[in-house]
Amino acid sequence: QSEVGLFLLVIRDLLTGQLPVGGEKSIGRGRMRLDKIHLKWLDHESSLYYENDQIRIEGQSAWLNECINSFCQGGAQ
């Protein structure tokens, strides 16, 4: 579950455009922002949207928060 939390934090940074990807990122290239991503893990399913400088979650947001909390509390050690 904590590994999913780490993945969600990476997805958050991609949604908001905070994670540069590829070469020449120091000169402004390699920035991208996702508008929407659909996640499906076993029996959990959610969609995340980035609108008006906010991430909106449709689906199982409580489970997503549990995963992130698990990672932040050191569950990936």
Residue pairs with C-beta under 8 A, 6 or more apart in sequence:
1 66
1 67
1 70
1 75
2 67
2 70
2 71
2 75
2 76
3 71
3 76
4 41
4 67
4 71
5 67
5 68
5 69
5 70
5 71
5 72
5 75
5 76
6 71
6 76
8 64
8 67
8 68
9 68
9 71
10 19
11 34
11 37
11 39
11 48
12 48
12 55
13 19
14 32
14 33
14 34
14 37
15 33
15 34
15 35
15 37
15 48
15 50
15 55
16 33
16 50
16 55
17 31
17 32
17 33
20 30
20 31
21 30
21 31
21 32
22 29
22 30
23 29
23 30
24 30
25 31
33 50
34 50
35 49
35 50
36 47
36 48
36 49
36 50
37 47
37 48
38 45
38 46
38 47
39 45
39 46
39 47
39 48
39 59
44 59
44 60
44 63
45 59
45 60
46 57
46 58
46 59
46 60
46 61
46 63
46 64
47 57
47 58
47 59
48 55
48 56
48 57
48 58
49 55
49 56
49 57
49 58
50 56
57 64
